[in-house]
Amino acid sequence: MTAILWNFFSFILALAILIAVHEWGHFWVARRCGVRVERFSLGFGKVLFSRKDKLGTEFSLSLIPLGGYVKMLDERVDPVPAELKSQAFNNKAVWQRFAIVAAGPAANFVFALFAFWLMFMVGVPTVKPVIGEVRPQTAAAAAGLQAGMEILQIGEQTTPDWEAVAYALVGHLGDDEVQLTVQDDRGIRLQKQLSLQGWALDGTEEQAPFTALGIDPLGPQVTLEVGQLVADGSAERAGLLVGDRLLAANGQPLTEWQQFVTLVQASPDRSITLRVLRAGAELELALIPAAREQQGKVQGYVGLAPKVLPLDDKYRVEMHYGPVDALWAGVQKTGAVMSLTVDMLGKLITGVVSLDNLSGPISIAKGAGSTASFGLVYFLGFLALVSVNLGIINLFPLPVLDGGHLLFFVFEAITGRPVPEKVQEYAFKFGAAVLVCLMGIALFNDFVRL
C-alpha cells in the first residue's frame, strides 16, 4: 500500500509539473500576442483555490489533477464585447494563433532541456556498459560477444552507460543487424555484427532490450556465502550461520547462487541435503524449505540471503559537468530522446513495434515512483523523458491535440480561409475516437502488466 501511495503522489507531482509547463507555454505566448486569457487552470472540476492577477486572468487549482487548460477569449466559444474583440484568439493573425498553440509542446521541449541540464549539473552516477555474461545460443553469443567486453558504440551512437545501450538498440528495432564497437579486457577495440532478426520488444517492463539479445550487464557479484539469516527461518533452524559457504545441494556442486534458489523454490516442505564450508571444515546439514504461494504457485523459501560483493569502482562513472558543458550534454540528450520517440512512434504506426508496448498512466505512475525513490537526479531524468513524449504526442495531427489545430492553421495560411466548421467538427470527433482507442489499449496493457 505504501508503494502504491508513493507512486500515486509521485505521479501527481510529475503530472502537475508537466501540465503547468505545457499550459504556461500557451499562456505566455498568448499574452505576448495580445490575447486576453480568462483562466489558467491546473486540474478539472471543482475549483479548490483561485486568484486573479491585475490583467484579469484567474489562476485556479481544481479537484481532478489529470490535466489543465488555458481559457482564452474566443468568439467561437462565448460572446465577446465589441471593445474586447481585438483581444479574442480567433481574431488574431494565423501566425499568432499558430505560435500560441505551438508554444505548449515547445515549452515541454525547453523544460526537458532544462531538466537534463540540471541533471548533468548535479551529476548522474552510472555504470560502464561492461558485459557480465553472454547467454549461450543467443544473438549476442553468435556475434562473438564475451564477458568483460565494454560496449563503446552501437551503430553511430556512443554508449557511455547501459541506458545509452538500451536507447541505441531500440533505435535499430526492425533492422536486420547492427554493428557494435566493443573493447575487450586487454583494451583492444573490435567490431561485432549483432543480428536483430526476430528480435522484438516484449511489451513488458521486466526485460531490458539488451537482455533479450543475450547480454547480461556486469553487476555486483552474488556469492554462495551466507550473508543474512531470517530469525527462526528454515535456514537458521537447519543450523546455517552467517559466513558459511554453500558447496553442494543433494550431491550436486553449486557454482552460482541461482542454482540454489531454483532448487529451494522447487522443494517446498522437502528436505535438501546441503554441504557447506565453515571455518575450513565441511559440514552436512538437512535444510527443509517452508512453503508459500507466489504468483499462483507453491514455492519453497528458507529465509537466507547471500553475501553480495559491490561492483568495483573502476566500472562506476559520474556524468558531472560545469554549466556550459552540462547545457551541451542536455541539448544532446534532449535531441536523442526526441529522435528516439519520433522513431518509435513511426514504428508503432507501421507495425514494426507492437501496440503491446504502449504504456498508460499506471506504468507512468510506477516510473514516477521508482525514479523519485532513487533521488532527484533520476526523477529529473524521468520528467525530461515524459516531457519530450508529451510534447511530441501533442504535435500529432489529431484535431483534439495541438498538432491538429496547427494543421488547420497551415491550411488557412495556404488557402487564405479557415477550415469549414463542419469539417472541423467531424475531424474533432474522429480525433477523439482515435485518442480514446489508444488510451484504451494503453490502459489494457497497464492492467496486463500488473
N, C-alpha and C positions, 0 to 999 in steps of 0.2 A: 504493500500500500504506500509506503514511504517513497519508493522508486516511482510509482505512478504519479504521486503528487509532485515530486521533484520534476519529472518530465513535463507535467502539465504547466507548472509555473514557469519553467524554462521556455516552453513553447510560447506561452502567452507573452513573456518578456520579449522573445525574439520577434514574434509577430507584431507586437506594438512598435518596436523599433523600426522594422522594415516597412510597415504600413505608414508610419509617421514620415519616414524618409521619402517614400513614393508620393504621398499626398502633398508633402511640403514642396516637392518639385513642381507639381501642378500649381499650387498656391503662389509660390514665389514668382514664377513667370507670368501668371495671370495678373498679379498686382502690377508688374512692370509693363504689361501690355494695356493697362488702364481698365481692366475688367473688375467689376465690383464683386468681391467674394462675400457671400452671405453667411456661410458656415464652413468651418473646418472641424470635422468630426473624426475622432478615433472610436470605432465601435458603432454598433447599430442599436436600435431600440430605445428604451427609456434613458433619458439624459440624467447622468449622475452628478455631473458638475459642468458648469459653463461660465464663461465671462466674455464680454465684448471689448474689442480694442477701440481706439479713437476713430478708426475708419469704418466702424460698424460691423466688422466680422465677428461672428460668435464662434469661440473656440470651445468645443464640448467633448466630454468623455462620456460614452454611453455604455449601457449594461452588457451588451453582447460583443466581446472583444475579438470578433472574427472578420474584421475589415475596417474600412473607413472611407471617407469621401470628402470632396471639396464641392460645395454647392455654390455655383456662380449665377449671377443674374443672367437670365436667358428667356427671351420672349417665347421660345418654343415650349417652355415649362410653365411659366406663370406670366400674367400681365405685368408689363413694365411701364411705370410712369414716363411721360414724354421727356421730362428733364433728365432721366437716367438711361435713356435708350442708347446713348453713346458709350455707356459702361457695360452694356449687355454683351455676353460672349458671342452670340450669333451675329452681332453687328460689327465684329472685328474682321480685319482683313484675313484672308485664308491662311497667309503665312503666320499670322499671330496665333490663330486657333491651332495650327499645326504645332507651333512651338510650345503652346500651353499643354497640349496633350502629350507631346513627345518628352516633355520635361519630367514626367513621372518615371518612366523607365531610365532616362538619363540620370536621374538622381540616384536610382539603385546602383548604376554602374559606378558613379562617383563615390557612393558610400562604400562599395566593395573595395575600391582602390584605397580609400581612407582606412578601412578595417585591416586590409593586408599591410598597409604602411605601418600602422600601429603594431601589428603582429610582429613584423620584422624589426621594428624599433625595440620592442620588449625582448625579443629573442625567442626563436622556436627550437626547443630541444627535439632532436630527431635521431634517426639511426641510419647508418650507411646501408645501402641495399646489397648486403653480403648474403649469399645463398648458404643456408644451413644444411639443407638436404634436398636432393633431387630424387623424387619417387620414380621407381622403375616403371618401364612401359608407359611413359607419358611423353608428351611433346617436348618437354624440357630435356628428358633423357635422350631422346632421339636427336636433339640438337647438339648434344655433347656438353651440355652444361654440367658443372660439378660443384660439390660443396666447397665453400671457400672463395668462389669467384664473386667479384663485385660487379654489379651491372652499372656500367657508366653511361650508356646511351641506348635508347630504343628508337630505331629509325633516325630521325634528325633531332630528337629531343633528348637533352641531357637529363640524367636521373640521379639527383643528389640523395634521394631518400625513397622509401617504399611507396609513399603517396604518389611521387612523380612516376614511379614504375607503373602503378595501377592506372594513372591517368593516361600514360603513353600507350599502354596496351589497349585500353578501352578505345582510344582514338584510332586503333588499327582493326577494330572489330569489323568483320566482313572481308578482310584481306586474306589472301591465301597464306602469306608468311610475312615475317618482319625480321629485319637484321638487328641483332644485338651486339653492342660493343661491350666486352667484359674484360676484367683484369684478374689474372689468377693470383695465387698467393705468393708467386715469385715476382709480381709486378709486371708481367708480360701482358700486353693487350692482344686480344683475339676477337675475331669476327665470327658470330654464330648466326645461322639461319634458323629461326624458330617457326615451325609450322603452326598456323592458326586454323587449319581446315577442321571443320567440325566443332570448333570452339565457340561457345556462346555464353552469355551471362545467364546465371541460373535463376534470376528473378528473386533471390533472397539476399539477406544481408549477412549470411553466415560465412560465405566463401569469397575471398579476395580474388580478383582476376588472375593474378599470377599463381595462386594456389591451385586453381582449376587447370592450369597448364603443367602442374607437377613441381612447382617451385615452393619450397618452404623457407621462410626467412631465418637467418641466424638470430637466435634469441637467447634469453637466459637458459642455462643448462640445468635440466631437471635430472637429478641424480637418483640413484637407488638407495640413498642413505635416508633413514628416518629423520625427518626434521621436526615434526609436531605430532602429538597424540591427543585425541579427544578423551577427556576424563571418562573412565568406565566404558570406553568403546570396545569393540571386538578386538582391536589390535592391542590395546592395553591389557585386556583380560587374558590374551594369549601369551603375555609376557614380553612383548616387544618393548624396547627402550629407545629413547632419542639417541641417535648416533649409530644404531645398528645398521648394517649394510645388507640388503637383500641379495642373496646369491642365486637361489633356485626355488621353484614352486612346483610341487608334485613331481619332483625329479627332473624338471626341465630348467636349464640355466636361464637366468634373467639377464638380458642385455640392455633393456630400456624400460623406463617407468610404465609406458603404455601397455606393455605385455602384462604387467602385474594388475593394472587397472582393468583390462579386458577380462582377465581370469577371475578377479574378485566379482565383477558385475555379473558374470555368468554363473556364479556359485553361491546364490543366496541359501543360507542355512546348511551348506555343505562344507565339510572340513577340507582345508588346504594344508598340505604338509609344506612347511616353509623352512628353508635353510638360510641362516643369517650368520654374518661375521660380527663378533663383538669382542673388542679388546684383543684382537689377534686370534681368537678361538672361534671355531664354527659350532653353531648350535642348531638343533632341530626343534621347531615349535609347531603346534597344531592351531591353525587360525580358522575360526568359523565366522564367515561374513554374516551380518544381520541382513534382513530382507526389507526392502521398501519399494514402493511403486514410483516409477519415473516414466512419464510420457506413456502411460497405459501398460507398461511392462514392469514385472517384478525383477529388481536387480539387487545384487549384493553390495554392501558397503562395510568398511571396517574402522572408520574414524582415524585415518592416518594420512599425513601429508609429507611429501618428500622434501629433502633439503634442495633448495634452488640456488645455483651459483649465478650471480648477476653477470650481465653482458660486460665484456671487457671495455674499458673506457676508450680504447682505440677505435671502437666501432661507433661511438657516440659523437655527434656533432651538434653544434648550435648555430642556427642561421640567425645571426645577430648583426645588424648593420647600423651605421650612422644615419642621420635624417635623409641625406641625399641618396645614398645607396639603397636605403630602405624604400624610398619612393620609387626608384627604378625597379627594384625587386617586386614592389607592389604592382607596378604597371605591367610587368611581365606575367605575374601570377594572374592578374585580372584578365589579361588578354588570353592566357592559356585556358582559363576556366570558361571564358566566353566562347572560344573556338570549340572546346570540347562539348559544351552544352548545345551549340548550334549543330555540331556534327551528330550528336546523339539524337537530337530531335529529328534531324533529317533521316537517320537510320530507323527511328520509330515509324516515321511516315512511310518509308519504303519497305518496311518489314524486315530489315536486317536485324533489328533489335525487337524482341517480343514485347507486347504490351504488358506482359507479366512483370516487367521491370519498372513500370510506373509506380511511384510512391505517393501516398496521400498524407493527411495530417497526422495519423498515428505514427508513421515512420519518421516524419519530420520532428514530432514531439520527442520520440526516442533519441533522435540525433541531437536535438537541443539539450536534452537532459544529460546524455553521456558526455558531450563536449563541455557543458557547463561544469560538470563534476570534475573534469580534468584540469580546469582552470581557465583564466581569462584568455590566454593566447589561443587555445583551441576553440573557445566559444566565438572569438572574433573571426577565426577562420570559417567556422560554420555559418555565421551571419553573412560573411562575404560571399560564400558559395551560394546560399539561398537567395541573397540579394541579386546576384547575377542571373540566377534562374528566373526569379520573379520579373526582372527587367526584360529578359528575352521572351518569356512566355507572354508578357503583356504586349509585346510587339507583334504577336501572331495576328494575321489579317482576319480575325474573327470580330464581327461588329460589336460584340459585348465587351471586347478588350480595346485597349488604346490603339493597337495596330489596325483594327477595323475602322476606327474614326480617322486615323491617318490615311488609310486607303481612300476613304470618301473625300478627304481634303485634296489628295493628289488628283482624283477625278475632277473635282471642282476647279482646281488650278489649271488643268489641261483644257477642260471644256468651257470654262467660264461660267458654269452654272452648277448649283448643288445637286447631289444625287436626289432623285424624286423621293418624297417622304414614304410613298407606298413601297418602293424598293428597299428603303432603309428599314421599314417595319418588318418586311419579310426576312431581310438579312439578319436583323437582330434576333428574330425567332429561331432562325437556322443556327446562328452562332450560339445562342443559349442552349439549344438542344445538343449540339456537339460538346459544349463545355460540361453539361450535366452528364453526358455519357462518359466522358473522360474522367470526371470526378467519381462516377460510379465504379469504373474499372479500378481506379487508384484506391478507393476505399475497400473494394473487394480484395485487392491484393494485400492491403494492410491487414485485414482480418485473417486472411490465409496464413500470413507470416506470424501471427500471434502464437 
